[in-house]
Amino acid sequence: MAKRKAWVRGGLVILLCLLFAAAAFAGPTSEKSAPAEKGFVIGLSNGPFTHSWRVQMLESLQKQFEVYRERGWASKLIVQNAGPDVNTQIAQIRNLITSKVDLLLVNPNSATALNPVLKEAVDAGVVVIVYDQPVKVPSGVLNVYMNQAWWQGPVTEWLVKQLNGKGNIVYISGIADQPGNIARDKAAMDVLSKNPGINLLAKANGNWDQAAAQQVMTNLLGSFPNIDGVLTQDGMTLGIIRAFEAAGRKAPPVTGETQVAFIKEWKKMKDATGFSTVGIENSPGAICTSLGIGLRLLQGKQLKADVFAEPNTIWTHPVLTVDDSNIDKIYGQYKDWADSYYVNTWYSEEQIDELFQ
């Protein structure tokens, strides 16, 4: 009975926290509670802009912004790209506040260093949404991101299964200090810790870049004559396969992804040799889900309490998994897209509406 009472008390605390979070994101009650005649001003603070994923992210944002502009919901989009430097991003966020943006979207360079300037934005009456990567945000800021354990966990489990729980692997990770990469690393290590028969020979950073990953894999091939599998992330699988080809070695099981260049190669290798892998979509267009949420908050709409995974945090789900069952279909849809792009979907307007009361 004592345990039951403790569980009930704990559940009530969590419920009250989530209800408080919902109330905190009920939308502004000031004069901004309805769109101005020409719509709201949107600001984006982005970090690195050297990867095709980020380029496609901005293109997706611009496309969806135009949809909202035609509705009269949005009037102007201001984009700032800071590169990987935290101080530059802080300065650019202050510039966006000075520019009187109504909604600030932030893809952060740090899990904590931006908190003071994010609070400045909230205090200035700006609706602030940090998206794409998990960070510890101050009160009044909304976190919207894909739970990276739902992304990296399943692909790691796939590799373990391919190896029947035993073998030597290497892990080509992303950009070392990016919050999303840190979360993916943790998810991968959590799975590997439960499979002691898998021996992690080495972990190296390929920086979510095909060429960099190919060089890293080449170096690892020179160090390890027996690699039974390769675990990796976005934008790097094709580079890893190219490294094996250049070394004259057959590629072992390698986790896949949904960059179009790799989708094309996957289809080609599947038809030729029966190649098999798995890729979970990490959509660049997911920023549009955050945009849609932010504009609704500015209109005074209130998020449902049960959409919060924890106070001020909404986890979005991966939309698509590509495997042997649907690779032919996905290839048919994206075969004419640029190689550098990614399979790209985001929440529909109806799905975003369902998040609100």
Disulfide bonds with the S-S distance in Angstrom:
none
